[in-house]
Amino acid sequence: MLEHLWNPVQAFLIISDLLSADGHAWIACPANNFPHGSSNFYSSGYSLEFLESAAKQARLTNVKSGVVANQRIHYYRQLLQLWPNNFQFKYPLVAYFPILGSLRKKFIWQIRSLPSRLAIGFSNRDFNQKAEFGVEVWILTRKSS
């Protein structure tokens, strides 16, 4: 939840202080920089390099780190600024999207979003670790005794 903290590097320092000797911490955060419905949203779109650097500043040792990437989810976030549910992920052309507003507004959104949903429909559904389609980044760190 680093995107909800004012100073994420300070959060790493606090986590380091809370860990016992040889304790481990798993930290994950968004790789896409979009506000998501919270009054306490400050930033996101963190890179793997940022997590590794912040951990190092907090005297934590990187055990393992990585990127969770998916081209289809990435396009949903970039083109429609939506996070798809299972059905929407599988069937972007026929899925219902609960857009707020009148029936007319919902219908217009469905028509206007059709080119984006078509592009999403042809995108790759497989998960990988390609940073350019990163959805989440994560790090497993350990406090050295």
Secondary structure, DSSP 8 states (H G I E B T S, - for coil): -GGG-S-HHHHHHHHHHHS-TT-EEEEEEESS----S-TT-------HHHHHHHHHHTTEEEEEEEEEEEHHHHHIIIII-----HHHHH-TTT------S-HHHHHHHHHHTHHHHHHHHTS---EE--GGGEEEEEEEEEE--
